[in-house]
Amino acid sequence: MNTSDLIIGGFTVKPGETKQIEMPVAKLYTDTDICIPVHVIRSKNPGPTVFVSAAVHGDELNGIEIVRRLIQLKSLKISSGTLILVPIINIYGVLNQSRYMPDRRDLNRSFPGSAKGSLAGRVAHIFLDEIVKHCDYGIDLHTGAIHRSNLPQIRANLNDPETRELAEVFGVPVLINANLRDGSLRQAAVESHTRVLLYEAGQALRFDELSIRAGVRGVLNVITHLGLVKRKRQRKNLTPYIANNSAWMRANSSGIVHSLKNLGDQVQKGTPLAEIGSPFGEVIDTVTASKSGIIIGKQNIPLAQEGDAMFHIAFFSESDAEIVENIEAMQETLTPSIENIEEVAGR
């Protein structure tokens, strides 16, 4: 039996208990309390503790919906271990529809933080101390930045065999072996011996149904693999491919953008990706691919300044055609109108 109590934000969650917690953080100017919502599901049986977090950047909303759907999934029964679901970390950013904290700091560059530091540092410290320190594994949910979309992808330390296995189990076509960024939640978690996957999909301030469904299914795949839940049947996961490198293709001129390629498209070296034109209609410049690969990120706003990042291309050692087939298979599986989210999750 799992006999130890779990204490989060001063609240005790006993083995076999499910509890919703409002974890206090700093108040607003108006003396209004601000709390991070935390949903904890514990089994009486021992097992790993896993957190799933969203909105460390306040304008990245897909993750909020992924966690909401997991919380509302009636058949989500934890048979061993503990699942900690955090739909919103950066409450302040969500209130302001902003990526940043009110002190203009990026919360995902403020870890591990400090109990007596900046506002961002204090929130980072609270989350790390109250949530991450209890966990063996974590999944941090993100989207592209404002006006940018990301193809569903996992970023992680793929040099670690266990982390790589979890990344493959998640079940999206593209994996990126990503270096740890100073001050990030992932870096602080890894330093606390918590293995973390970072899921990137969609764009800021928008819900993207494909990205949300892929995220729900991916989280369920991982916690099933870790033994937290038992599933009646499982569909065969997509074969993921690891990008050995990636790069942004940038605009060499300023003007009006006419995109020629989309997320998930296969491109060859020299392939035209977009035309940049003047207000009078003539083409000023053409953005082209520097190497062959797959488009995994794209700017959506049809305006460009010289130097703007326009298309993010991942480069693979495997056949690009095989990767495109897997991307299309994911889209076909998750795009149809499905009333029951459990079907989307492959349950």
Secondary structure, DSSP 8 states (H G I E B T S, - for coil): -----EEETTEEE-TT-EEEEEEEE---TTS--EEEEEEEEE-SS---EEEEEE-SSTT--HHHHHHHHHHH-TT----SSEEEEES-S-HHHHHHT-SS-TTS--GGGS-S--TTS-HHHHHHHHHHHHTGGG-SEEEEEE---TTEEEEEEEEE-TTSHHHHHHHHHH--SEEEE----TT-HHHHHHHTT-EEEEEEEEETTS--HHHHHHHHHHHHHHHHHTTSS--S--------EEEEEEEEEE-SS-EEEEE---TT-EE-TT-EEEEEE-TTS-EEEEEE-SSSEEEEEEE-SSEE-TT-EEEEEEEESS-HHHHHHHHHHHHHHHSS--S-HHHHTT-
